[in-house]
């Protein structure tokens, strides 16, 4: 398990750790979450990316999926949707 301080750090950690799941936000310093997701898909293709973001717009969710994410959860819904989303990722191997 790792924790990143910004988008570039998330990419570096994903390359180093090759995690099963990566949680990203859209808004991150130095490299936004969408760009980080695209880079992570290239360097850690088995990692499944889930976005958790304050942004509620369907446009952001669609952009996250286009960048390689397997799911998108608004932060306001984390309490009820995070664990089911993680379970669904486990099934999407």
SULNORRA-V361696 format. One record per residue. N is the residue number from 1. RES is the residue in one small letter. NEAR is the number of other ideal C-beta (glycine too) atoms within 8 Angstrom. Layout:
n=N res=RES near=NEAR
n=N res=RES near=NEAR
This chain:
n=1 res=x near=4
n=2 res=x near=7
n=3 res=x near=5
n=4 res=x near=9
n=5 res=x near=5
n=6 res=x near=10
n=7 res=x near=15
n=8 res=x near=9
n=9 res=x near=10
n=10 res=x near=15
n=11 res=x near=13
n=12 res=x near=9
n=13 res=x near=12
n=14 res=x near=14
n=15 res=x near=9
n=16 res=x near=7
n=17 res=x near=8
n=18 res=x near=8
n=19 res=x near=11
n=20 res=x near=5
n=21 res=x near=10
n=22 res=x near=13
n=23 res=x near=7
n=24 res=x near=16
n=25 res=x near=10
n=26 res=x near=14
n=27 res=x near=8
n=28 res=x near=13
n=29 res=x near=6
n=30 res=x near=7
n=31 res=x near=12
n=32 res=x near=9
n=33 res=x near=15
n=34 res=x near=10
n=35 res=x near=10
n=36 res=x near=15
n=37 res=x near=16
n=38 res=x near=10
n=39 res=x near=10
n=40 res=x near=16
n=41 res=x near=12
n=42 res=x near=6
n=43 res=x near=9
n=44 res=x near=11
n=45 res=x near=6
n=46 res=x near=6
n=47 res=x near=13
n=48 res=x near=10
n=49 res=x near=15
n=50 res=x near=16
n=51 res=x near=16
n=52 res=x near=11
n=53 res=x near=14
n=54 res=x near=9
n=55 res=x near=8
n=56 res=x near=6
n=57 res=x near=6
n=58 res=x near=5
n=59 res=x near=6
n=60 res=x near=12
n=61 res=x near=10
n=62 res=x near=8
n=63 res=x near=10
n=64 res=x near=16
n=65 res=x near=10
n=66 res=x near=6
n=67 res=x near=13
n=68 res=x near=9
n=69 res=x near=12
n=70 res=x near=9
n=71 res=x near=9
n=72 res=x near=11
n=73 res=x near=13
n=74 res=x near=11
n=75 res=x near=8
n=76 res=x near=6
n=77 res=x near=8
n=78 res=x near=10
n=79 res=x near=5
n=80 res=x near=6
n=81 res=x near=9
n=82 res=x near=10
n=83 res=x near=6
n=84 res=x near=8
n=85 res=x near=11
n=86 res=x near=10
n=87 res=x near=8
n=88 res=x near=10
n=89 res=x near=12
n=90 res=x near=7
n=91 res=x near=6
n=92 res=x near=7
n=93 res=x near=3
